[in-house]
Each structure stands twice: as structure tokens, then as C-alpha cells.
């Protein structure tokens, strides 16, 4: 007999991810971006402190997606004035992406997402942090195992 779905970690993580996305959706809709676009903005925010931007390939790698998935997201963000794209100086095949001032401002506005999740979760910040670390450890173990 199969294990009930609610007792399977894969389903619990999937359903929780979907619930978080639904929680974020009204706020993201009001900001005019999708959840995947929000993730791209976050990657660029992280990269801004280091390099000022990231290549499409680096964004894809950070999000564990294909470059062909990232390119349309970046193009839509560029059309919205949130990011700028330019060809690499050393390697023209690479596309460098960086936040614009509007993109930076929108990313700062996204802080409300974490605050809303914390408020709606009925968990403390320490509890959410501990859960996040456990999920990250699980992901890392599975990724490492897949490499062998």
C-alpha cells in the first residue's frame, strides 16, 4: 500500500511551495511581477553587492533552471524597466543583467513578502529560519547525492 501523500516529504514541500506562492501572488500582482521574476530580481540583488550584476547563465544556475527559461523572464523585466541587459565585453555570447534604479526600488518593496509569510505562518522567525536550514540541508544532500 502506498504511503499517504501527507506523509511524503516531497508532497509536503510541493504543497507548501504552492501555498507560499499563493500567499505572495496578490502582492506580486500589485507590483506587476510574477514569482519567477521576483526570484530573478533577488538573484540580481545578491549579485549587485559582488559584481553589479549577473549573466543569464549565472542566474539560471543560481535558480537551478535552464538559461532558455531565464531569458524570457529577463526580457520582460527589461521591458518593464526593472533590469538592463548588455552583451559581455570579453565574450559577446554572454548577456550581463543588472538591476535598474526601478528594479532596486521594487526589490526593496518585496520585503513585505517575508513579513506577510511570517505573519501568516503562525511561526516565529527563529522557527522559520530553522525550518529553512533543514530544507536547505535536505536539498544539498540530494544535490550532492545526484552528483555521485
Secondary structure, DSSP 8 states (H G I E B T S, - for coil): ----GGG-HHHHHHHHHHHHHHHHHHHHHHHT--HHHHHHHHHHHHHHHHTS-EEHHHHHHHTT--HHHHHHHHHHHHHTTSEEEEE-SS-TTSEEEEE-HHHHHHHHHTHHHHHHHHHHHT--HHHHHHHHHHHHHHHHHHHHHHH-
